[in-house]
Amino acid sequence: MAEVNGVTQAASGGQEATRAVKKELGKDDFLKILIAQLTHQDPLDPLKDRDFIAQMAQFSALEQQMNIAKGIEGLSKLSMASAVNYVGRTVGYTDDQGQDAAGVVKFVEMKDGSVTLHLADGNSVPMEKVQYVG
């Protein structure tokens, strides 16, 4: 039995098959669209070389941006994992008044992609404000 939105379709043998709905397009989807465009173009007015080259350049730029995003995500996770090594060590930082301060790290909080060091004296320091580790 098929639903109106096309998510559930009847399969052979009376079983129902479902198809996942994707919310964003990947590089494979882009290539499928490009191939469909080339396959169904008007033979009397073919795709101009400039248009094709521009689309390929856009695809290449998109792929590079995706690779950069994955690399940044990996670095972020590495930074979060290395913050655990600060527990029990003294860190120097600049406080909210702009003064240099130091404290011993009691525990590390990792939340929503940010790292906060909680010190034994009750202060909390964002990882970005740490100037040295002793």
CORGI-V217676 format. One record per helix or strand of 3 or more residues. SS is the DSSP state (2 for helix, 1 for strand). FROM is the first residue (numbers start at 0). TO is the last residue. Records with the same first field share a line. If there is no record, write none. Layout:
# CORGI-V217676
SS = FROM-TO ; FROM-TO
This chain:
# CORGI-V217676
1 = 7-9 ; 15-17 ; 89-93 ; 99-110 ; 113-118 ; 123-125 ; 129-132
2 = 11-13 ; 26-38 ; 48-85 ; 126-128
